[in-house]
Amino acid sequence: MDYDKDQATAEFTRWSESYDRGILQWLIFGPSHRAIIKRIVANSQSRRLDILDVGCGTGIFTERIRTALPEARVWGVDLVSAMLEQGATRWRRQAGKVQPVQGDSERLPFADASFDVVTCANSFHHYPNQQRAVCEMRRVLRPGGRLILEDGYRDSLWGWFIFDVCVATVEGAVHHASRRRFRDLFTHAGFESIVQKAHHRPAPFILNEGVAPATSPALHGPHFAPAAVDEDALDPAA
Ligand SMILES: C[S@@+](CC[C@H](N)C(=O)[O-])C[C@H]1O[C@@H](n2cnc3c(N)ncnc32)[C@H](O)[C@@H]1O
């Protein structure tokens, strides 16, 4: 059975209490956060950025972004209220600088062209309609804005074992996209200047980046009227 949002909600409601203390913080979450922040800083040109982090969980990453870019305004969106509630102390500490919002990656509760950067870390494999989520990320980016999307890298033997065998045994039928699939998702959503980089230690993850074009015809396409979405047209795998 395909992993769905009810399963995601149940999984992260259960996991929320211990989430900040697990070994995955060291093995994959921390290293991936550092790699994403490096890319944001490298492209910031010292501008004050508006940044959205999709699947923000308890806010560890949004806090790291703010520490690295003290001028940035940061929003975090997450499906699961228990994860957001678990980060209550952190959100209070960041009040006025970071704004948590409950919402779904496939229907982001933000207007078109709201952000300079959208990030997504360790969350994407939980999204049932990944193409729609990438299109939403593109929709909320300003022209020239950048999506930095990271997830477990399953293309090597070690990655396949960790993500398609071990993680899938624990989490169920989540979907870690291949390098090629990420590129297709980005291309189909209209991203340009796509760059992909795999990191191999301690656990493999892949960083996918794309730039929203200066003119955005896709913003007015059928993808972005939620009532009129044609799922088959959005998903090249369908
Ligand atoms: C493994 S945690 C990653 C948290 C954080 N990004 C990090 O790197 O520490 C995955 C998060 O994705 C969230 N999530 C799962 N499905 C989602 C969806 N459809 N929309 C938004 N968030 C979702 C979960 O609630 C969870 O907080």
The ligand as an SDF file (V2000), in Angstrom:
LIG
                    3D

 27 29  0  0  0  0  0  0  0  0999 V2000
   12.1610   13.4990    9.0970 C   0  0  0  0  0  0  0  0  0  0  0  0
   11.2560   14.9730    9.4330 S   0  0  0  0  0  0  0  0  0  0  0  0
   12.3670   16.2440    8.8730 C   0  0  0  0  0  0  0  0  0  0  0  0
   12.2440   17.5070    9.6820 C   0  0  0  0  0  0  0  0  0  0  0  0
   13.2310   18.6100    9.2710 C   0  0  0  0  0  0  0  0  0  0  0  0
   13.0280   19.0180    7.8820 N   0  0  0  0  0  0  0  0  0  0  0  0
   14.6540   18.1810    9.4780 C   0  0  0  0  0  0  0  0  0  0  0  0
   15.3970   18.0070    8.5090 O   0  0  0  0  0  0  0  0  0  0  0  0
   15.0390   18.0290   10.6500 O   0  0  0  0  0  0  0  0  0  0  0  0
   10.0260   14.9670    8.1430 C   0  0  0  0  0  0  0  0  0  0  0  0
    8.9420   16.0290    8.3880 C   0  0  0  0  0  0  0  0  0  0  0  0
    8.1290   16.0970    7.2200 O   0  0  0  0  0  0  0  0  0  0  0  0
    6.8020   16.3440    7.6380 C   0  0  0  0  0  0  0  0  0  0  0  0
    5.8480   15.9870    6.5760 N   0  0  0  0  0  0  0  0  0  0  0  0
    5.4950   14.7580    6.1390 C   0  0  0  0  0  0  0  0  0  0  0  0
    4.5950   14.8460    5.1430 N   0  0  0  0  0  0  0  0  0  0  0  0
    4.3860   16.1790    4.9280 C   0  0  0  0  0  0  0  0  0  0  0  0
    3.5860   16.9210    4.0110 C   0  0  0  0  0  0  0  0  0  0  0  0
    2.7850   16.3060    3.1160 N   0  0  0  0  0  0  0  0  0  0  0  0
    3.6370   18.2730    4.0740 N   0  0  0  0  0  0  0  0  0  0  0  0
    4.4280   18.9160    4.9740 C   0  0  0  0  0  0  0  0  0  0  0  0
    5.1980   18.2550    5.8700 N   0  0  0  0  0  0  0  0  0  0  0  0
    5.1920   16.9070    5.8490 C   0  0  0  0  0  0  0  0  0  0  0  0
    6.6700   15.4850    8.8910 C   0  0  0  0  0  0  0  0  0  0  0  0
    5.5980   15.8820    9.7040 O   0  0  0  0  0  0  0  0  0  0  0  0
    8.0320   15.7140    9.5520 C   0  0  0  0  0  0  0  0  0  0  0  0
    7.9930   16.7920   10.4500 O   0  0  0  0  0  0  0  0  0  0  0  0
  1  2  1  0
  2  3  1  0
  2 10  1  0
  3  4  1  0
  4  5  1  0
  5  6  1  0
  5  7  1  0
  7  8  2  0
  7  9  1  0
 10 11  1  0
 11 12  1  0
 11 26  1  0
 12 13  1  0
 13 14  1  0
 13 24  1  0
 14 15  1  0
 14 23  1  0
 15 16  2  0
 16 17  1  0
 17 18  1  0
 17 23  2  0
 18 19  1  0
 18 20  2  0
 20 21  1  0
 21 22  2  0
 22 23  1  0
 24 25  1  0
 24 26  1  0
 26 27  1  0
M  CHG  2   2   1   9  -1
M  END
$$$$
